[in-house]
Each structure stands twice: as C-alpha cells, then as structure tokens.
Amino acid sequence: MIDDRNESFPLDKHLFVSHLCDRRLGIGADGLILLRNHPDLDFRMIYFNADGREGSLCGNGGRCAVAFAYKLGMCGVTARFQATDGVHDAEVVRPDHIRLRMQPVSVVKRYEDHCILDTGSPHFCTFTSGLEEMDVYGSGRRIRYSEAYKEEGINVNFIQQEAENLFVRTYERGVENETYSCGTGVVASAICAALNDKTDKTAFRIRTLGGELSVSFRRTGPDTFDDIILEGPATFVFSGTLSK
C-alpha cells in the first residue's frame, strides 16, 4: 500500500506496478493499493492487480487500506471511502482488525455444480472435498481460462464444508495463481453456501490458507443479500520509501 495523497504515483505505468509486485525482482505482493484524498470521503482506494492492470474490488485490500488510513490519520474508528465498485463503510475494531461493509448482491447465476456472482469482483464458486490436497492452481486455471471466461477472467473459489464453517481456497485472476486469502472470494463463498442450502446460517467463520475471516449478511430474497460484512485481521508488516 502506498500513501499517494500527493498523487505522484504514475497510474499508467503498468510494468512498474507488476515489477513492484514481483516476488523475485520487486517487493512482492498479490496487488498494489494507492490511498488518495477524496473531496467528500475519508479517502479513495485505487487497486492494481499483480499483473499491473487496475483491478476490481479487493476485499482484504479494502480492510488493509482502512487500517493504513487509520495509521496515517486519514480516518477515525469509522471510515467511508471510494473504491472501484462504489462507496464503502468500515469500522476499526482494533488497529489490526477491520470490519468492512460490502455492496449488496442482487444478481446470482446458479448452476448444478457451481454459482457465479459479483461481490465487487466476479467469482465462480463450487463445493468440493479433499481441498487440502487439491491442485488449486491447475483446477482454477482451467476454469479461469475456459472458453466462457478467458477474455474477462474470473476468480475461482473451491469451498469445503467444515462442521458449521467453511474452508475456501481461491485462484485469482490478475494474480493468475492461488492466493492465500481472497476477501471478495470468501464473501462469495458464504453467499454460495446459503444459495445452495448447505446451511441456513447468515454468519460464517471461514478458514483460508492465510488465516480466518468472518462474513455475515442479511438475506433479503431468494438471490439477494444486503448488510454484507467482511471482518478480519489487517497486520502491519513493514514500511519503506519507494524511489521513482
């Protein structure tokens, strides 16, 4: 994440962004986030995928952006900010724990073995077993680059029921690999669980390879959801200065 309140970061330098995100030649990241001032809100969040292209919403990135904005003094314990999919509200439960309100979901495509929905980013969700051992990279890549999705791309979530909760692994477009945790993906997975009658719960604890997240929502109709909350940790790792 970059404090870009002076708006000096070049938005059109896609190769520069991908270089920064490269884990061998750069800093290493699944994406890059700029925080800029906004005339009416606490801040504006601009998100780039690891491939250098400006991306759709990153849910975990949104939570981390709020934690960073709080650290910079750009917001208090409540925040309102602009992202690519609209305005989001958030709460700083603790400096390292953020609760983010997502946009309502009103369009879901249901199929026999999967569902597709947009939680700020498009997601393909399917239930499976043996998820610990699954080749998520290979299986996810086949779906992401299939004829139906190869042009625009889609994020692919594999979901396994664990007692009353869920275990989710995600192949992300733009990163073009499995990521350890995808915020919009776990939200989509929780909604998919409700849609497929896997559970009647409206609040989930979801395990990912990167840690545990919580998702809650209010079901307002057969395929409509509101008051969607994504909650989890946002841990400070290090800071530095980026040279031009």
N, C-alpha and C positions, 0 to 999 in steps of 0.2 A: 504494500500500500504506500502511496506517495501523497504527501501533503503538497497539493498543487494549487493552493489558494492564490498564488501569483500567476497561475495559468501559463507557466513556462514550458510544460511538458508538450512535446510535439505529437498531436493526435494522429498525424498521418504517417508516422514512422513505424510501420508495422514490423519491419525487420528488427528494429531496435527493441520493440516490445518482446518479440519472440526470442531475441538474444538474451534479454534480461531473465526471461522465464526458463531458459535452457539450464538444466541441472548440471551439465558438464562445463559449459563455456560461460554461463552467466551466474546470476544469483540462485536461480532455481525456484519455480513456482508453478502452480496449476493455472494461474491467471494474475493479472495486474489490475489494481484499482487506484483510481485517482480520486481525491477528495477536493472539490472546488466549492467556492462560495456560491450561494443561491440568494437571489434578491428577497425571497419571502420565506424560505425554509432554513433549517439549520445548515444544510449542505447539499451538494449534488454529488452523486456517486457515478463515476464512469468506469465501466468494466471492460477489460480486454481478455479474450481467451489466450491461452498459452501460444497459439499459432500467430498471434499478433493482430487478429481481427477484433474489432469491437463486438462484444457479445451481448447476449440477452441477460436476464437477471441471474446473478449468483447469490443464492440464499445465504450460504455460510459467509460469503464475502460481504453481504449486507450487514450481517451481525458483526463481523470484524470491523467494517467501516464505522459502525456506531461506536464500538469500543475505542477505535482510533480517534474519532471525532471527540469523544468524551475526554480522552487523554490530552488532546490538543486544546480543549476548552471551547470547542465549536458548538457543543450542546450540553445540556444538563442531564439529569437522570431520565428524562424523556426526550425523545428526538423525533423529528419529522424531516425526511429527506427525499430528494428526487432520484429515482432510478430509471432505467430504460423502460420499465413497464408501468410507471406511474409513481405516485407518492406513497411512501411507507411510513408508518409509525413504529417506534421501537421504545423499549424500556431497558435501562441499565439496571439489572437486578443487583449485580455487583460489577466492579470494573472489568472482571474477567468472565462475566456471564450475562448474555444478552437475550432478550425476548423480542422477536421481530414479527410484526403483523404482515401477512402476505395478502395479495389481491384475491378477491373472490374467484371461485372456479364455477363456471356455468356451462361449459361445453366439454363433454367427455364422449369419446368413441369407444364403445365396448365391443369386444370380440370374444370368441370362445375361450381362447387361452391367453389373452392379454387385453390391456386397455391403453388408450392414448389420451393424454390430457396436457394442458399447459398451465404450469404453476409459476409463470414468469419466464420459463424455458420449456420447450416441448419434451415430453417424456413418454417412452414406451415402457410399460410395467408388466411384468409377468411373474407368476409364482413358480417356485421350483423347490427341489430338495437337494441335499448334498452341496449346499452353497459354499461351504468352507473349502472344498476341493475343486470347485468349478473353475474352468478356464474362462474367466470373465472377459479378458481381453479378446480372445478368439471368438467367443459366442456373441459378445456385444458388438464387435466389429462387423461380423457377418450381418447382423440386423441393421446397424447404422449405415452400412454401405450397400444394403439390398436395394433393388430397383425402386421401391416405394420411397426410400428416404435418402438416397445417395446425394441428391442435389442440395437440399436444405440441411440435411443431417438431423439426427435425433439422439437424445440421451437415452440409454438403455439401462433399466433397473431390474435386477433379479432379486426377488423377495422370498424369504423363507419365514414361515410362522415359527415362533419360539414361545411356547406356552401362550401367554396373553400378549406378547410383544412381537416385534418383527426384527429380522436381520436383513440388511439391504447392502448390496454391492452394485456399483454403478460404473458403466462405461460412458465417458463424457465426450461429446463432440467438441471440437476445438482443441481439447487436450489430446484427443484421439488415443485414449488409453483409459484404464481403470484409475479412478481417483479414490482416495481413502475415505472420503465423505462428500456427499453432494446434498446441500440443503434443499434445493428445489426438488431433488430426486426423492428424498425421504418424505417430503410433503406429498408428492405424487403417489408414492408407495402406500402411505397411510390412507389416502383417499381411495386408491385402488382396492385396498383391503375392505373398506366399507362398501364399495360398489359391488364387490364380488361376494358379499355376505360371509367373508371369512370371520368377521367379528362384528358385533353391534356397538363396539366401543367408539367413542369420539375423541379419545386421548390415548396416545401411544408413546411408549419409550422404544426408541429404535436404535439398534446396535449397528454400527458401521466399523470398518477396519480402523478408522481414525478416532473412534470414541462413540459416546452415546448422545443422542439428541432426543428432544421431546417435540411432539406435534399434537396439536389439539385443533378442533374445528367444530362448527355447528352445521349440521346437515339441514338445508332449507328446502330440499326437494329431492326427487329421485336421483338426479345427477348434478345437483347444485350445492355448493358449500360456501360458507361465509365464516367470519371471525377465525380465520386460519392463523395459527400462531406457531412459529418455529423458534425453539429455545435451545440454548446450549452454550458451551464454553467458547471464549474468544481469548486465547492466551498470547500474551506479548512474548516474542522470541528475541528479536534484536532490532537495533536501529542503526542507521548509517546515512551517509550523504552520497547522492548519485551525481556523478560528473557528467557533463554534456559531452 
